[in-house]
Amino acid sequence: MIDTVSALPRTAIHELLGSRYPIIQTAMGWVAKPELVAASCNAGAFGFLACAVMKADEVGPAIDRVRALTDRPFGVNFHMFQAGAAEIVDTIIARRVAAVSFGRGPDKRMIARFREAGIRCVPTVGAVKHAKKMVDLGVDMLVVQGGEGGGHTGSVASTVLLPQVLDAVQVPVVAAGGFGDGRGLAAALAWGAQGIAMGTRFLMTRECPVPEATKQRYVAATTDDIFVTDRLDGMPQRMIRNRLTARLENAGRLTMFTTALASAWRLKKLTGASLGDMLKSARDLAHGSEGSFAQTLMAANAPVLIQRAVEQGQPDEGVMATGQVAGRLGDLPSCEELVQRIVREAGERLAALCAARA
Ligand SMILES: Cc1cc2nc3c(=O)[nH]c(=O)nc-3n(C[C@H](O)[C@H](O)[C@H](O)COP(=O)(O)O)c2cc1C
């Protein structure tokens, strides 16, 4: 069926999540706050509120704040291994948000609880085996993030991972990692995905709460400035090169240890996480293997150092997590301008392909 406002087909994103367009704004810690989520949703996308870096008692008020700014449906992102996760699950169920996203953690029972409450489960995966596992657990839809993506990321590019996952599972799949325009949306639909999910592109919008000094660093970054390192927390993470990443790349064990110690202390204050919570978090992040004490401390680096750049506006003293796509984006449109541009471009691409066939 063809949508009358554009040549875009209606997809499972419309049916399951209720957004106007097949575009998801993904969760980004310290970035996808109520203002950005509401702006994305009001523009016709489906936004996820980033709650993985919040204290449990901050989640309910943040959901209420989104509701005060938009009457559109939206989702919440959290991690089962964050402090107060059980309380956060209860809050999400009580507030009846439209969807949840999460990485590793939830079990069948938890997913069944969400689904019984009418809440769609839409985890992000970066590997075929994780996609299959999530489907076995009963999720409604998958976001598949190729290695181009921002935050913790895998090594298989979207062009290879997306068709692999599409072949491996029966649930609707949304493409993520490296998407930023209407050509990408048209390509994702052509692959058989239900739409696109974007983090970095929504970070680079006017309504995004990231301080201007940091946003300008994203605008200025080229693809050569963006790299992947595991020096931050032992897991591959994509970021923009700066003074801090140069220091981390060259740091000896003592500097790494003191940086991680300071981060762990700050994270404890920010999220209320105990050392036990952090140990569990580090273990889960490291694919279930037993994390060493040093790894546990290092796991605190990512949220704390990302916060310094993207929330506190210190681009050289923190980590600017990003997708590779920032290297080819040079503007900060409003969410409305962005979504309209993507929908128009995608519609034009799809119409041109159909015309060429005729
Ligand atoms: C600054 C930043 C913070 C992020 N924080 C989170 C997070 O808290 N939880 C999460 O599941 N993913 C997080 N991600 C990953 C994004 O949700 C998304 O999967 C990724 O950005 C998609 O790739 P793209 O940037 O190429 O669009 C983050 C990404 C960025 C760039």
Ligand as a Chemical Component Dictionary entry (heavy atoms), coordinates in Angstrom:
data_LIG
# 
_chem_comp.id                   LIG 
_chem_comp.type                 NON-POLYMER 
_chem_comp.pdbx_formal_charge   0 
_chem_comp.three_letter_code    LIG 
# 
loop_
_chem_comp_atom.comp_id 
_chem_comp_atom.atom_id 
_chem_comp_atom.alt_atom_id 
_chem_comp_atom.type_symbol 
_chem_comp_atom.charge 
_chem_comp_atom.model_Cartn_x 
_chem_comp_atom.model_Cartn_y 
_chem_comp_atom.model_Cartn_z 
_chem_comp_atom.pdbx_ordinal 
LIG C1  C1  C 0 26.547 9.756 21.585 1  
LIG C2  C2  C 0 25.932 8.387 21.481 2  
LIG C3  C3  C 0 25.397 7.784 22.624 3  
LIG C4  C4  C 0 24.787 6.530 22.554 4  
LIG N1  N1  N 0 24.212 5.997 23.675 5  
LIG C5  C5  C 0 23.502 4.836 23.592 6  
LIG C6  C6  C 0 22.772 4.341 24.725 7  
LIG O1  O1  O 0 22.740 4.950 25.787 8  
LIG N2  N2  N 0 22.099 3.171 24.577 9  
LIG C7  C7  C 0 22.092 2.469 23.391 10 
LIG O2  O2  O 0 21.461 1.405 23.320 11 
LIG N3  N3  N 0 22.759 2.925 22.306 12 
LIG C8  C8  C 0 23.451 4.093 22.366 13 
LIG N4  N4  N 0 24.087 4.585 21.248 14 
LIG C9  C9  C 0 23.923 3.885 19.955 15 
LIG C10 C10 C 0 22.716 4.489 19.192 16 
LIG O3  O3  O 0 21.507 4.273 19.878 17 
LIG C11 C11 C 0 22.536 3.915 17.774 18 
LIG O4  O4  O 0 22.375 2.506 17.845 19 
LIG C12 C12 C 0 23.671 4.278 16.819 20 
LIG O5  O5  O 0 24.021 5.633 16.996 21 
LIG C13 C13 C 0 23.237 4.046 15.370 22 
LIG O6  O6  O 0 24.256 4.364 14.460 23 
LIG P1  P1  P 0 24.386 5.825 13.733 24 
LIG O7  O7  O 0 25.013 6.702 14.739 25 
LIG O8  O8  O 0 25.243 5.546 12.554 26 
LIG O9  O9  O 0 23.008 6.287 13.350 27 
LIG C14 C14 C 0 24.736 5.835 21.303 28 
LIG C15 C15 C 0 25.275 6.442 20.157 29 
LIG C16 C16 C 0 25.852 7.705 20.223 30 
LIG C17 C17 C 0 26.389 8.341 18.958 31 
# 
loop_
_chem_comp_bond.comp_id 
_chem_comp_bond.atom_id_1 
_chem_comp_bond.atom_id_2 
_chem_comp_bond.value_order 
_chem_comp_bond.pdbx_ordinal 
LIG C1  C2  SING 1  
LIG C2  C3  SING 2  
LIG C2  C16 DOUB 3  
LIG C3  C4  DOUB 4  
LIG C4  N1  SING 5  
LIG C4  C14 SING 6  
LIG N1  C5  DOUB 7  
LIG C5  C6  SING 8  
LIG C5  C8  SING 9  
LIG C6  O1  DOUB 10 
LIG C6  N2  SING 11 
LIG N2  C7  SING 12 
LIG C7  O2  DOUB 13 
LIG C7  N3  SING 14 
LIG N3  C8  DOUB 15 
LIG C8  N4  SING 16 
LIG N4  C9  SING 17 
LIG N4  C14 SING 18 
LIG C9  C10 SING 19 
LIG C10 O3  SING 20 
LIG C10 C11 SING 21 
LIG C11 O4  SING 22 
LIG C11 C12 SING 23 
LIG C12 O5  SING 24 
LIG C12 C13 SING 25 
LIG C13 O6  SING 26 
LIG O6  P1  SING 27 
LIG P1  O7  DOUB 28 
LIG P1  O8  SING 29 
LIG P1  O9  SING 30 
LIG C14 C15 DOUB 31 
LIG C15 C16 SING 32 
LIG C16 C17 SING 33 
# 
